Amino acid sequence: MNDKVTIKTIAKMANVSHTTVSRALNDSPLVKEDTKKKIRELAVRMNYTPNLNAKALVEKKSFIIAVYFTDLTNGTSPSFMSKSIHQIKEFLSGGYEIAVDSFANLRRSKQSINLRFDGALVVSQADSDDEYIDQLAATGKPLVVLNRKIKRNDLCNYAPDDYLGTATAVNYLLRMGHTKIATITGRKEFASATLRLQGFLETLHQHNIEVPQEWQVRGNYSIESGYHAMERILNTGSLPTCVFAANDDMAMGAIRACTDYGYQVPDEISFIGFDDNAYSKFYNPRVTTIRKPTSELAKNGVMALRDLIDNRKLQIPRFINFRPSLVVRDSVKKLN
């Protein structure tokens, strides 16, 4: 049915020109709002689907946005990747589709960057991305970098303040009476892992608290790595009262390890995570965490990219460092 509905069909029903319909569906300021509303309602009622191939030929666009991660298989937690893609798709409108890949995949397969896209969003996690970011920038195509603060200042760059978020977590634990705190860190090459470990150690050092080396265990942001890292901490001979995990996936894996070894959470060992992933509020216990502003990153990244693609003046600053926030749930016990 809908393959027979065209712009001309809607134009006839609305008693306007097909040019007016096209402009209305593309939210042109040349069309009055009441006319736009009438045309949009008709399009929905008639189940109209735009012919993107024809639109691409007319506007000389592919209507594809490339989304690159550092690595899709090692170090990028499925929950973070899923949330990032979902948020990008939610804010991306105008008939655009996304094509997801990773720089690690390009490196392994020795492929060059496919340039059949209108713009690119890079969800960057490591300095090793810089060579590909430079290659993308050199093409002149619209480019926005998310998730990691980069050294270049000529690109739109939106990142969370991982150091501040970790300091917020540690200060909360101190207020709750915890001074014996271990940490499960993220993948070594990832900027977030470095900043979160730095924020953890330096904030505790400011309160004259030093963390034993055996309580600083490396994970890779996966649930499994959190489980195995917690096993190592439990076998050190001295137990912390609390563990800061550098993301919620590792926190949940670590909590499971404690359960399997017969420890009560949070009565015997407390936990705090980072990210506020989709599952942390449904876990048992519900995980206290630092909310990473993934939605804000995606929204601002998409807004900036659309402005660049449409050659409009940027509506937002080129760089924003977003502040994470504390989410208090059930996994941290208050000590006397």
Secondary structure, DSSP 8 states (H G I E B T S, - for coil): -GGG--HHHHHHHHTS-HHHHHHHHTT-TTS-HHHHHHHHHHHHHTT----HHHHHHHHT---EEEEEES-SSSSS-HHHHHHHHHHHHHH--TT-EEEEEEHHHHHHHT------SSEEEEE--BGGGHHHHHHHHHTT--EEEESS--S-SSSEEEEE-HHHHHHHHHHHHHHTT---EEEEE--TTBHHHHHHHHHHHHHHHHTT----GGGEEE--SSHHHHHHHHHHHHTSSS--SEEEESSHHHHHHHHHHHHHTT--TTTTSEEE-SB--TTTTTSSS--BEEE--HHHHHHHHHHHHHHHHTT---SS-SEEEE--EEE--SS-----
